[in-house]
Amino acid sequence: MRTTNPTQIEKLVEDYYRPLFRFAARLCDSPANALILTQRTFRLAFDRSRHLPVPTDSRAWLFAILFAKFLQGRPRIHRA
């Protein structure tokens, strides 16, 4: 059962979409990839919204999700 209502999610998107997209754009090689990464971040945040931290932690939580998703998508370098 979700404890976060749609208006809370909408507020997160309104407040953090632009800063998250700018961060993603710096990490990615293209605006299209940054858009996908940002959308995946919000999708995962929505899916895990029952674990949503208090509002003061939301920004850090979203940036941590975005960075983790970015790292998951990078090829791994195996060193001998």
N, C-alpha and C positions, 0 to 999 in steps of 0.2 A: 504494500500500500504506500503510495507516494504522499509524503508530507509537505512537499513544496508545491504551491499552486502555480498555475500558468503565469500569473502576473509577476511572481518572483523570478521565474525564468526569463520572461520578457524584459524585466528590469536588468537582469544580468547581461542579456544581449545588448540592450540599449547602452548600458554603462561601459561594457568591456569589449564590444566587437571591434571597434577601431584600434584600440591599443593592442589587442591580440593579433589582429590582422597585420599591423605594422611589425610586430615581433616576428610573426610567421614569415613575412616578406623578407626580413633580414636573414632568416634561417634558410629559406628555400631559394631555389634557382629561378622561380618564375611566379608571377602574380596568381596564375591559375593554381599552382601547387599550394601557395599560401592560402588561397580561398578554400581549397579542399581541407587543408590542415585546420583552419579556423572552424569550418563547419563540423568536422569530426570532433573537435574539442567540445563544442557546444552540445553535440549529440551525446557524447560520453557524459558530460556534465548533467544533461537532462536525465539520462539513464540512471545516473547515480545520485540524483537530486535528494534522495532521502538521507544521504550522507553529507548534504550540503553544510559547510561550516557556517559559523556565525557570519553575518555580513562583512565584518572587518577582515575576515580571512578569505572571502570569495575571490578577490583579485589574485592572490598568491596561488590559491587552489586552481584557478583556471589557467594561469601561466604554467604551473607545474604539469597539468594535464597536457597542454599544448607541447611543451618541451619533451615530455615522455613520448607522445605520439610521434613527434619529429624523430627522436632517436630510434624508435621502433621501425620507422620506414627507411632508415639508412642502411646501406650494405655494411656488413660486419667485415672488419679487416682482421685476418688471422695472422698472427706473427709467430714465427718459429723460434 
